[in-house]
Amino acid sequence: MAHVALLIQDISACGGVEKVMHGLARDLSASHQVTLVSVRAGEPYWGRLEGVEYRTLELPSTGTRKNFRHWVTHLRSLMLEQRIEVMVSGYFAFHLAAQLAARGTGGVDANGHKRPQTRVIAQEHSAYHHDRRAKRVIKQLLYRHLDVLQVLNEVDAECWRRHGLHPTVIPNYLDDHTEQDTRAECEHQTDVVMVGRLAPIKRVDLAIRAFAHAGYRRGRLVLVGDGPERETLLALCHALGLKAFQGANDDTVPADTRVLFTGALRQVSDELRRGRLLLLTSDRECLPMNVLEAKREGLPCLSRPVRSGPLALIEHGRDGVLSAEIEGGDDLAIVEELAHELARLEFDDERLLRLSKGAWRSFARYSAHEVLPDYQRLISRLVPPAAGSAAADESPKTGANGTIEPRRTPPYRVAHAEENAHG
């Protein structure tokens, strides 16, 4: 059993990184001592987990030089006090702060007891191509000093390899579904669903414009999430003649509502099960959790062909649809392509059912059953179990460059019984 700390920016935030770390803390706590560390103080948005310790540095989370020094100092104190063996970091600046802090660990304490050397796993949640060139150069130089650079997909991994780095690929994951949890076939559903913050980077305005341009009448556009763009998007709906309503997706929604703003929800499964299609219009994504959640429900995704996340997760025509977007095209062209695909999928139940089954099958690669063992092997490599223990007998396989060789499920492999349960 190793002591593993997971470092996040703001424990009270509802973002994808926080959700990933929450799930990882829950699952690793079954076999390791786990501490969830937040730079900013707050109450956990995703709830408190039994068996997981919570610590906050109570520091500003913005990346000034003064704050960075405080991060390093406080992290080093935490590493020494808690005897942390592995720290998983979720943000760029914290990768560097944690790695610098770890240099002050190891050796022996004042009582002559051996202290563990903290090893750092830097989870890169930002897609390589979406950083500015200057930031990519800085990362290329600094990431050479990391213990482990973990990326979420092979698209980004190959980019880092071309610059001499050797990342370990472990994707985001979700809990498996039981047969009872499986959704109904999506060809019986009508709504188009979006899940995410209402922030400029998500380009929800493109989704609303495409929905209007397609003349989609079979159902509503359901926007799950909240953020600074909400009022602007409500005004856009009004300008386009789309009646918008803010509230829960229940019987209180007026019948003539075209765009529904549900606000942020901790559980999005119910909205995905009501949906016919997931829509993704972000300018950039790395490995979006909303697409994984949709795959788990058998809900196909229509997405812009953004590098990394969508291109890594969606196989066009098999488990989703990528719009025909020309790189550098203007917003009007993007809207027209999205609207074209929306119009095609509105009444093509046969195609949608085929995509639904493909999405459900392809989720197997991102299930906890498949991905969590990769984390266990990586931790075992960094903190080898004591000789003679059960964990020591399952030594992890490493490649020639020292990176973990994750066990991977062949694409679209699904147990026959599960396939029959899904239909």
Sequence and secondary structure as in RCSB ss.txt:
>XXXX:A:sequence
MAHVALLIQDISACGGVEKVMHGLARDLSASHQVTLVSVRAGEPYWGRLEGVEYRTLELPSTGTRKNFRHWVTHL
RSLMLEQRIEVMVSGYFAFHLAAQLAARGTGGVDANGHKRPQTRVIAQEHSAYHHDRRAKRVIKQLLYRHLDVLQ
VLNEVDAECWRRHGLHPTVIPNYLDDHTEQDTRAECEHQTDVVMVGRLAPIKRVDLAIRAFAHAGYRRGRLVLVG
DGPERETLLALCHALGLKAFQGANDDTVPADTRVLFTGALRQVSDELRRGRLLLLTSDRECLPMNVLEAKREGLP
CLSRPVRSGPLALIEHGRDGVLSAEIEGGDDLAIVEELAHELARLEFDDERLLRLSKGAWRSFARYSAHEVLPDY
QRLISRLVPPAAGSAAADESPKTGANGTIEPRRTPPYRVAHAEENAHG
>XXXX:A:secstr
  EEEEEEEETT  SHHHHHHHHHHHHHTTTSEEEEEEEE    TT   TTEEEEE     S  HHHHHHHHHHH
HHHHHHHT SEEEE SHHHHHHHHHHHTT  SB TTS B    EEEEEE S GGGS HHHHHHHHHHGGG SEEE
ESSHHHHHHHHTTT   EE    B    GGG    GGG  EEEEES  SGGG HHHHHHHHHHHT  SS EEEEB
  TTHHHHHHHHHHTT  EEES SSTTS TT SEEEEE  S  HHHHHHEEEEEE  S BSS HHHHHHHHTT  
EEE   TBHHHHH  BTTTEEE    TT  HHHHHHHHHHHHHHHHH HHHHHHHHHHHHHHGGGGBHHHHHHHH
HHHHHHHS   TTSTGGGS   B TTS B      TT   HHHHHHH 
